[in-house]
Amino acid sequence: MSRSGYCNSKWHITLTLNTDGVCVFKTSNAGSLWPVYLTVNEVSLAEVRYCLKYSIIWALWFQSKKPPIQAFFEPLMKQLQPFYDKGLVIETAEGKHRCKARLVLLTRDLPARALVLCMKHHNGKHACCNCYNSGVTIGDDHLHRFWPYDSAAEARSHQSLMADITEAVNHKTSVLFLDSCSALIKLTL
């Protein structure tokens, strides 16, 4: 496999950020545990990549409430930025090398996605991350929503997403599917 772009050096690595809440006890109000850990994507085998030995445990949250996710992730973004900008000099048998790290992926379930990205839940109006289709509700209670294919639906772009985030932050209100600005955006790549 050839490397290109950011990964043109064998000394540069990419990271996946993993998080999700899990109930520790049978009753959900007794508390949940939210681990936040990073894995190095260049560790070749998926079975090994997610072993504790190769994971970077960044934080564990244990409370009866969900973590204040933005305040929770903001320090992580600040800590990761220097690894992307300047890297870390490591010494090997081949000499000294500058190793840089870049966060490229976030894994989570749909409820955690909404919490981490400051957006509406997966069944909310305008909850599609790819387009501005508002979806269609079904059932008497209108709790279920689906998004039929619509070739005329306006696609979301980076520019439109940034405009929506700016509006939500400036007016302190929800804009379509966004409630605020995710701390992940503070990682400038």
C-alpha positions in Angstrom: 0.0 0.0 0.0 1.5 3.3 -1.0 1.3 6.4 1.3 0.2 9.7 0.0 -0.6 13.2 1.4 -0.4 13.4 5.2 0.7 9.8 5.5 3.6 10.0 3.1 6.0 9.3 6.0 6.1 6.0 7.7 6.6 8.0 10.9 3.2 9.7 10.7 0.2 8.0 12.2 -3.5 8.4 12.2 -5.8 8.0 15.1 -9.4 6.9 15.7 -11.3 8.4 18.7 -13.7 6.0 20.3 -16.4 6.8 22.9 -19.7 5.5 24.0 -21.6 5.3 27.3 -22.4 2.0 28.9 -24.6 1.3 31.9 -22.6 -0.1 34.7 -25.5 -1.4 36.7 -28.9 -2.8 35.8 -30.6 0.5 36.3 -29.5 3.3 34.0 -30.0 6.0 36.7 -27.3 4.3 38.9 -24.6 5.6 36.6 -22.9 5.1 33.3 -19.3 4.8 32.2 -18.0 6.7 29.2 -14.5 5.7 28.1 -12.7 7.9 25.7 -9.7 6.2 24.0 -7.6 6.5 20.9 -6.4 3.7 18.7 -3.5 3.9 16.1 -4.9 3.0 12.7 -1.5 1.8 11.5 -1.6 -1.2 13.9 -2.3 -3.8 11.2 -4.8 -6.3 12.6 -8.1 -5.1 13.8 -8.2 -7.8 16.5 -5.0 -6.4 17.9 -5.6 -2.7 17.2 -8.4 -2.4 19.8 -6.5 -4.4 22.6 -5.9 -2.4 25.7 -2.1 -2.8 25.0 -2.4 -0.7 21.8 -5.1 1.7 23.0 -4.5 5.2 24.5 -6.9 5.7 27.3 -7.6 9.4 27.5 -10.5 9.6 30.0 -13.1 7.7 31.9 -16.3 9.3 33.0 -18.4 7.7 35.6 -21.5 9.6 36.9 -25.3 9.2 37.0 -25.5 11.8 34.1 -23.9 11.9 30.7 -20.6 13.9 30.5 -20.6 17.5 29.6 -19.2 16.3 26.3 -18.0 19.6 24.9 -16.0 20.5 28.1 -14.9 16.8 28.2 -13.4 16.9 24.6 -12.0 20.4 24.5 -8.8 19.5 26.5 -8.3 16.5 24.3 -8.4 18.6 21.1 -5.9 21.0 22.7 -3.6 18.1 23.6 -3.8 16.6 20.1 -3.1 19.8 18.2 0.7 19.9 18.9 1.0 16.3 17.7 -0.4 17.3 14.4 1.4 20.6 14.1 4.9 19.8 15.3 4.9 16.1 16.2 7.2 14.4 18.5 10.8 13.5 17.9 11.5 9.8 18.4 14.8 7.9 18.3 15.0 4.5 16.6 17.8 2.3 15.4 17.5 4.2 12.1 18.1 7.6 13.8 15.9 10.5 14.9 12.5 11.0 13.2 9.6 13.4 13.7 6.4 11.4 14.3 3.1 13.3 13.8 -0.4 12.1 14.7 -3.7 13.1 13.1 -7.2 12.3 14.3 -9.1 11.1 11.2 -12.0 9.1 12.5 -14.6 9.1 15.4 -16.5 5.9 16.2 -19.7 6.0 18.3 -23.3 4.9 18.2 -26.0 7.2 17.0 -27.0 8.7 20.4 -23.4 9.4 21.2 -22.9 10.9 17.7 -25.7 13.4 18.6 -24.0 14.3 21.9 -20.5 14.6 20.5 -21.4 16.6 17.4 -24.0 18.8 19.2 -26.7 17.7 16.8 -30.2 16.3 16.8 -30.7 12.6 17.4 -30.9 10.3 14.4 -34.7 10.4 14.3 -34.9 14.2 14.4 -35.9 16.6 11.7 -32.9 17.5 9.4 -30.8 14.9 11.3 -29.2 13.7 8.1 -25.5 14.7 8.0 -25.3 14.5 4.2 -28.2 16.6 3.0 -30.9 19.1 4.1 -33.8 16.6 3.6 -36.0 17.0 6.7 -37.3 13.4 6.5 -40.9 12.1 6.8 -42.5 10.9 10.0 -44.7 7.8 10.2 -47.0 6.4 12.7 -49.7 8.1 14.9 -47.1 9.3 17.4 -44.7 10.6 14.7 -41.7 9.2 16.6 -40.3 7.4 13.6 -38.7 9.2 10.8 -37.2 8.0 7.5 -35.5 9.8 4.6 -36.8 8.7 1.2 -34.4 9.3 -1.6 -34.8 12.7 -3.1 -32.5 13.6 -6.0 -33.3 17.3 -5.5 -32.3 17.4 -1.8 -29.6 20.0 -1.2 -26.3 18.4 -0.2 -24.5 19.6 2.9 -21.0 21.0 2.3 -18.2 22.1 4.6 -19.1 25.7 3.9 -22.8 25.2 4.6 -22.1 23.3 7.8 -19.7 26.0 9.0 -22.4 28.6 8.3 -25.0 26.6 10.2 -22.6 26.2 13.2 -21.8 30.0 13.2 -25.5 30.8 13.2 -26.3 28.4 16.0 -23.4 29.7 18.2 -24.1 33.4 17.4 -27.8 33.2 18.0 -27.6 30.5 20.8 -30.3 28.5 19.1 -30.7 25.3 17.1 -30.1 25.7 13.3 -31.6 22.8 11.5 -29.9 19.7 13.0 -27.2 21.6 15.0 -27.5 22.8 18.5 -24.1 24.3 19.0 -20.4 23.9 17.9 -18.7 20.6 18.7 -15.4 20.7 20.5 -14.0 18.5 17.7 -14.0 21.5 15.4 -11.3 23.1 17.6 -8.8 20.6 16.2 -7.6 22.5 13.1 -6.2 20.2 10.5 
